[in-house]
């Protein structure tokens, strides 16, 4: 049975939702599922913008067959070749053998690498600045390399103002019938998934996102719809989401607040983290979030690190090093290029507290444009009353640095 939504008079969402997949890219938990978005334009010529993951290919085909009826599919536009969008390409070529494929040189290379038999079809290679007409609708192609694959492009329909934005402006979460961002309470129910999607999937490539935003800035008044490959379509308040992308890709925090990430073996480091959280709240800083790095998937920690201005690293010493899950979290921050944060440190160790020096060294040498507060809470096994002054001093330093 078909399940489609109209975007504009002649543009339709023909994608699908997936609640069966547990891990996106086999890494990131998606408890609310994910949508795979594809769009079908019914102009003088018909055009499909991207495909879907193989797991939901049948739904895509049913949607297309319903809308096309006896009409052929004239063009297939591939903005992004990653398998969650490109896996169904060959099935489209088999069903509509006369279809012409529009994409970039590198995308065609990837199609061949994935084993798609494209060379029996007419291939139209496009690059930055090229244009194309489907009849009433004229489109322009804009290169978007490393957002987040090197072959990516976005397509702008200059007639309707629809921007087919590939993986930019996407989000985790299945749509479940609600296509548009204004049909949901995005700031309440979707922003965390959108941030976690961007920061973990594309976060490393902030400068490339900035380049794309600068290109979009020249036509910002013409963009009426943002049609991403995951998550809701935007037709209202576009500036709200563009501003989020601007902050995330510049690695600027959204909010002044404190993330306390603790690694605790027997609960003593956790107790120190909770004591600090209480002191901060007593001092008026209540935007405080405490996470156990052992029980929190690192994608959530990364997302919170992009959201908040301050990060407290609280770690037990393990084999004279940083606790492994804390080290893994730090490695993710390095890999995703997080910058412009203020760090504070709590260390614990029963006979050789080393984690503090090692965490500070990691932040100083492996991360970029970070500040580490001089005040530190150092524990021998547990937090005792004689450490009250250190705890107070650390809390005060965090509060003062947020002014």
C-alpha positions as CSV (number, residue, x, y, z in Angstrom):
1,X,0.0,0.0,0.0
2,X,1.3,3.4,-0.9
3,X,2.1,6.1,1.7
4,X,3.0,9.5,0.2
5,X,2.8,13.1,1.3
6,X,2.6,16.2,-0.9
7,X,5.4,18.7,-0.5
8,X,4.3,21.2,-3.2
9,X,1.7,20.9,-6.0
10,X,3.8,18.6,-8.0
11,X,6.5,17.3,-5.6
12,X,5.8,14.4,-3.3
13,X,7.6,12.6,-0.5
14,X,7.9,9.0,-1.5
15,X,10.2,7.7,1.2
16,X,9.6,5.4,4.1
17,X,10.1,5.0,7.9
18,X,12.1,2.4,9.7
19,X,11.4,1.3,13.3
20,X,13.2,-2.0,13.0
21,X,16.7,-0.6,12.8
22,X,18.4,-0.3,16.2
23,X,21.7,1.2,15.3
24,X,22.1,3.8,12.6
25,X,25.3,3.1,10.6
26,X,25.5,0.2,13.0
27,X,26.8,2.6,15.7
28,X,24.2,5.1,16.9
29,X,21.1,4.1,18.8
30,X,17.8,5.3,17.2
31,X,15.1,4.4,19.7
32,X,12.6,6.6,17.7
33,X,13.6,5.0,14.4
34,X,14.6,6.9,11.2
35,X,13.1,8.1,8.0
36,X,14.6,7.6,4.6
37,X,13.4,10.5,2.4
38,X,13.1,10.5,-1.4
39,X,11.1,13.0,-3.5
40,X,9.3,12.5,-6.8
41,X,8.7,15.5,-9.1
42,X,5.8,15.2,-11.6
43,X,6.7,17.9,-14.1
44,X,6.7,17.6,-17.9
45,X,9.4,15.1,-17.2
46,X,9.4,13.1,-14.0
47,X,12.3,13.0,-11.6
48,X,13.1,11.0,-8.5
49,X,15.5,12.8,-6.1
50,X,17.5,10.0,-4.3
51,X,16.4,6.6,-3.3
52,X,16.2,4.8,0.1
53,X,17.8,2.1,2.1
54,X,17.3,-1.4,0.8
55,X,15.3,-2.4,3.8
56,X,12.4,-0.1,2.7
57,X,12.8,-0.3,-1.0
58,X,9.4,-2.0,-1.5
59,X,7.7,1.0,0.1
60,X,9.5,3.4,-2.2
61,X,8.4,1.4,-5.3
62,X,4.8,1.2,-4.2
63,X,4.8,5.0,-3.6
64,X,6.3,5.7,-7.0
65,X,4.1,3.3,-8.9
66,X,1.0,4.9,-7.3
67,X,2.1,8.4,-8.3
68,X,3.5,7.6,-11.7
69,X,0.7,5.4,-13.0
70,X,1.4,4.9,-16.7
71,X,4.1,7.6,-16.8
72,X,7.7,6.7,-17.1
73,X,10.4,7.8,-14.7
74,X,12.5,10.1,-16.8
75,X,15.3,11.1,-14.4
76,X,17.0,9.9,-11.2
77,X,18.9,12.6,-9.4
78,X,21.4,11.3,-6.9
79,X,22.6,13.9,-4.4
80,X,24.3,11.4,-2.0
81,X,25.4,7.9,-2.7
82,X,25.7,6.5,0.9
83,X,23.9,3.1,1.0
84,X,21.1,4.3,3.3
85,X,20.1,6.5,0.3
86,X,21.7,4.8,-2.7
87,X,21.1,1.2,-2.0
88,X,17.9,1.1,-4.1
89,X,19.5,2.7,-7.2
90,X,19.9,-0.5,-9.1
91,X,16.3,-1.6,-8.4
92,X,15.1,1.8,-9.9
93,X,17.3,1.1,-13.0
94,X,15.8,-2.3,-13.4
95,X,12.2,-1.1,-13.0
96,X,12.6,1.9,-15.3
97,X,15.4,0.9,-17.7
98,X,15.0,4.1,-19.8
99,X,15.7,6.4,-16.8
100,X,18.5,8.9,-17.1
101,X,20.8,9.3,-14.0
102,X,22.0,12.7,-12.9
103,X,24.9,12.9,-10.4
104,X,28.5,13.9,-9.9
105,X,31.6,12.3,-11.3
106,X,32.6,10.8,-7.9
107,X,29.1,9.5,-7.2
108,X,29.2,7.6,-10.5
109,X,32.5,6.2,-9.4
110,X,30.9,5.1,-6.1
111,X,28.0,3.5,-7.9
112,X,30.4,1.3,-9.8
113,X,32.3,0.5,-6.6
114,X,29.1,-0.7,-5.1
115,X,28.5,-2.9,-8.1
116,X,25.6,-1.0,-9.6
117,X,25.2,-1.6,-13.4
118,X,24.8,2.0,-14.5
119,X,26.8,2.0,-17.7
120,X,23.9,0.8,-19.8
121,X,22.0,3.9,-18.9
122,X,22.4,7.5,-20.0
123,X,24.5,9.2,-17.3
124,X,24.4,13.0,-17.0
125,X,27.4,14.2,-15.0
126,X,26.9,17.6,-13.3
127,X,29.1,19.9,-11.3
128,X,28.9,23.1,-9.3
129,X,26.8,25.7,-11.1
130,X,25.3,23.4,-13.7
131,X,21.5,23.7,-14.3
132,X,18.8,21.5,-15.7
133,X,15.2,21.7,-16.7
134,X,12.4,19.1,-16.1
135,X,9.8,21.4,-17.8
136,X,8.4,24.1,-15.5
137,X,11.0,23.3,-12.9
138,X,14.6,24.4,-13.3
139,X,17.2,23.2,-10.9
140,X,20.8,24.2,-10.1
141,X,23.4,21.9,-8.7
142,X,25.7,22.9,-5.8
143,X,28.7,20.9,-4.8
144,X,28.7,19.9,-1.1
145,X,31.8,17.7,-0.7
146,X,32.4,16.2,2.7
147,X,28.9,16.9,3.9
148,X,29.6,14.3,4.7
149,X,30.8,12.2,1.8
150,X,33.1,13.6,-0.9
151,X,30.6,13.0,-3.8
152,X,27.7,14.9,-2.2
153,X,25.8,17.7,-3.8
154,X,22.6,19.5,-3.2
155,X,20.0,20.5,-5.8
156,X,18.0,23.7,-5.7
157,X,14.7,24.0,-7.5
158,X,14.7,27.6,-8.6
159,X,11.1,27.4,-9.6
160,X,9.5,26.2,-6.3
161,X,12.3,27.1,-3.9
162,X,12.8,23.5,-2.8
163,X,16.4,22.7,-1.6
164,X,17.2,19.0,-1.8
165,X,19.8,19.2,0.9
166,X,21.1,15.6,1.0
167,X,22.4,14.7,4.5
168,X,22.4,18.4,5.6
169,X,19.5,19.5,7.8
170,X,18.6,15.9,8.6
171,X,17.6,14.2,11.9
172,X,17.2,10.9,13.5
173,X,13.6,9.9,14.2
174,X,10.8,8.3,12.0
175,X,8.3,10.7,10.6
176,X,5.2,8.5,11.2
177,X,3.0,10.5,8.9
178,X,4.1,14.0,10.0
179,X,6.2,15.3,7.1
180,X,6.8,18.9,8.0
181,X,8.7,20.3,10.9
182,X,5.8,22.6,11.7
183,X,3.5,19.5,12.2
184,X,5.6,18.6,15.3
185,X,6.9,20.4,18.3
186,X,10.4,20.4,16.9
187,X,12.1,22.3,19.7
188,X,10.7,19.9,22.3
189,X,10.6,16.5,20.5
190,X,13.1,16.7,17.7
191,X,16.0,19.0,18.4
192,X,18.0,16.5,20.5
193,X,17.8,13.9,17.7
194,X,18.7,16.5,15.1
195,X,21.7,17.6,17.1
196,X,22.8,14.0,17.8
197,X,22.5,13.3,14.1
198,X,24.5,16.3,12.9
199,X,27.2,16.2,15.5
200,X,27.9,12.5,15.3
201,X,27.5,12.0,11.5
202,X,28.8,15.3,10.1
203,X,30.3,17.0,13.1
204,X,33.9,16.4,11.9
205,X,33.2,18.4,8.8
206,X,32.2,21.8,10.3
207,X,34.2,23.9,7.8
208,X,32.5,22.1,4.9
209,X,29.1,22.8,6.4
210,X,30.1,26.4,6.8
211,X,31.1,26.6,3.1
212,X,27.7,25.1,2.1
213,X,25.9,27.6,4.4
214,X,27.8,30.5,2.7
215,X,26.6,29.2,-0.7
216,X,23.1,29.0,0.6
217,X,23.3,32.5,2.0
218,X,23.3,33.9,-1.4
219,X,19.9,32.4,-2.2
220,X,18.5,32.3,1.3
221,X,15.5,34.5,0.4
222,X,14.7,32.1,-2.4
223,X,14.7,28.9,-0.4
224,X,11.1,28.0,0.5
225,X,11.5,24.3,1.5
226,X,14.4,22.3,2.9
227,X,14.0,18.7,1.9
228,X,16.6,16.6,3.7
229,X,17.2,12.8,3.3
230,X,16.3,12.1,7.0
231,X,13.8,13.8,9.2
232,X,11.2,16.5,8.6
233,X,10.8,18.9,5.7
234,X,11.1,22.6,6.6
235,X,8.7,25.1,5.1
236,X,8.4,27.6,8.0
237,X,11.0,29.2,10.4
238,X,13.9,28.0,8.3
239,X,16.2,30.5,10.1
240,X,15.7,28.6,13.3
241,X,17.3,25.4,12.0
242,X,19.9,27.2,9.8
243,X,21.1,29.0,13.0
244,X,21.5,25.7,14.8
245,X,23.5,24.3,11.9
246,X,25.6,27.4,11.9
247,X,26.4,27.1,15.6
248,X,27.1,23.4,15.5
249,X,29.4,23.7,12.5
250,X,31.3,26.5,14.1
251,X,31.6,24.5,17.2
252,X,30.0,27.2,19.3
253,X,27.8,26.1,22.2
254,X,24.1,26.5,22.0
255,X,23.7,27.2,25.7
256,X,25.7,28.1,28.8
257,X,25.6,25.0,30.8
258,X,27.6,22.2,32.4
259,X,28.0,18.6,31.3
260,X,29.4,16.5,34.0
261,X,30.7,13.2,32.5
262,X,31.9,10.8,35.1
263,X,33.6,7.4,35.0
264,X,33.2,5.5,38.3
265,X,33.9,2.0,39.3
266,X,32.4,1.7,42.7
267,X,30.4,4.9,43.0
268,X,32.9,7.2,44.7
269,X,33.7,9.3,41.6
270,X,30.0,9.4,40.9
271,X,29.4,10.8,44.4
272,X,31.9,13.6,43.7
273,X,30.2,14.4,40.4
274,X,26.9,14.6,42.1
275,X,28.3,16.8,44.9
276,X,29.7,19.2,42.3
277,X,26.4,19.3,40.5
278,X,24.6,20.2,43.8
279,X,27.1,22.9,44.5
280,X,26.7,24.4,41.1
281,X,22.9,24.5,41.4
282,X,23.2,26.1,44.8
283,X,25.2,28.8,43.2
284,X,22.6,29.5,40.6
285,X,23.9,27.4,37.7
286,X,21.1,24.9,37.2
287,X,21.6,24.0,33.5
288,X,23.7,21.0,34.7
289,X,23.6,17.6,33.2
290,X,25.2,14.5,34.8
291,X,26.0,11.4,32.7
292,X,27.7,8.1,33.5
293,X,30.0,7.4,30.5
294,X,29.8,3.7,31.2
295,X,26.0,3.6,30.8
296,X,25.4,6.4,28.2
297,X,26.0,5.8,24.6
298,X,28.8,8.0,23.4
299,X,26.6,9.6,20.7
300,X,24.5,11.2,23.4
301,X,27.6,12.5,25.2
302,X,28.9,14.0,21.9
303,X,25.6,15.7,21.3
304,X,25.5,17.2,24.8
305,X,29.1,18.3,24.4
306,X,28.1,20.3,21.3
307,X,25.2,21.8,23.1
308,X,26.8,23.0,26.4
309,X,29.6,25.4,27.0
310,X,31.3,23.6,29.9
311,X,32.4,20.0,30.4
312,X,33.6,18.4,33.7
313,X,35.6,15.2,33.2
314,X,35.4,13.1,36.4
315,X,37.4,9.9,36.1
316,X,38.9,7.2,38.2
317,X,42.4,6.2,37.4
318,X,42.6,2.7,35.8
319,X,45.8,0.9,35.2
320,X,47.6,4.2,35.7
321,X,45.5,5.7,32.9
322,X,42.2,7.2,32.0
323,X,39.2,4.9,32.6
324,X,38.7,3.3,29.1
325,X,35.2,4.6,28.5
326,X,36.2,8.1,29.4
327,X,39.1,7.8,27.0
328,X,36.8,6.6,24.3
329,X,34.6,9.7,24.9
330,X,37.6,12.0,24.6
331,X,38.6,10.2,21.4
332,X,35.2,10.9,19.9
333,X,35.5,14.6,20.8
334,X,38.8,14.6,19.0
335,X,37.5,12.8,16.0
336,X,34.5,15.1,15.7
337,X,36.6,18.2,16.0
338,X,34.8,19.7,19.0
339,X,36.3,23.1,19.9
340,X,35.7,26.2,22.1
341,X,34.7,24.6,25.4
342,X,35.8,25.1,29.0
343,X,36.9,22.0,30.9
344,X,37.2,21.2,34.5
345,X,38.7,18.0,36.0
346,X,37.9,15.6,38.9
347,X,40.3,12.8,39.3
348,X,40.3,9.7,41.6
349,X,42.8,7.1,42.5
350,X,43.4,4.9,45.5
351,X,47.2,4.8,45.2
352,X,48.2,6.8,42.2
353,X,45.7,9.4,41.0
354,X,46.9,9.9,37.4
355,X,43.7,10.4,35.4
356,X,43.6,14.2,36.0
357,X,47.0,14.9,34.5
358,X,46.3,12.6,31.6
359,X,42.9,14.1,30.9
360,X,44.4,17.6,31.0
361,X,47.2,16.5,28.6
362,X,44.6,15.1,26.2
363,X,42.5,18.2,26.2
364,X,45.6,20.5,25.8
365,X,47.3,18.4,23.1
366,X,44.6,16.5,21.2
367,X,41.7,19.0,21.2
368,X,41.6,22.4,19.7
369,X,40.8,25.8,21.2
370,X,40.0,24.5,24.6
371,X,40.4,26.0,28.1
372,X,41.1,23.9,31.2
373,X,40.4,25.5,34.5
374,X,43.3,25.6,37.0
375,X,41.2,24.4,39.9
376,X,40.9,20.6,40.2
377,X,39.3,18.2,42.6
378,X,41.7,15.3,43.4
379,X,40.4,12.3,45.4
380,X,42.1,9.4,47.1
381,X,39.4,6.7,46.9
382,X,36.5,8.8,48.0
383,X,35.3,12.4,48.6
384,X,35.9,13.2,52.3
385,X,35.1,16.4,54.3
386,X,38.7,17.6,54.0
387,X,38.1,18.1,50.3
388,X,35.2,20.5,50.8
389,X,37.4,23.5,50.1
390,X,38.6,22.0,46.8
391,X,35.0,21.2,45.8
392,X,33.9,24.7,46.6
393,X,36.8,26.2,44.7
394,X,36.1,24.1,41.6
395,X,32.4,25.1,41.7
396,X,33.3,28.8,42.1
397,X,35.8,28.6,39.1
398,X,33.1,27.1,36.9
399,X,30.6,29.7,37.8
400,X,33.0,32.5,37.3
401,X,34.1,31.2,33.9
402,X,30.4,31.3,32.8
403,X,30.0,34.9,33.5
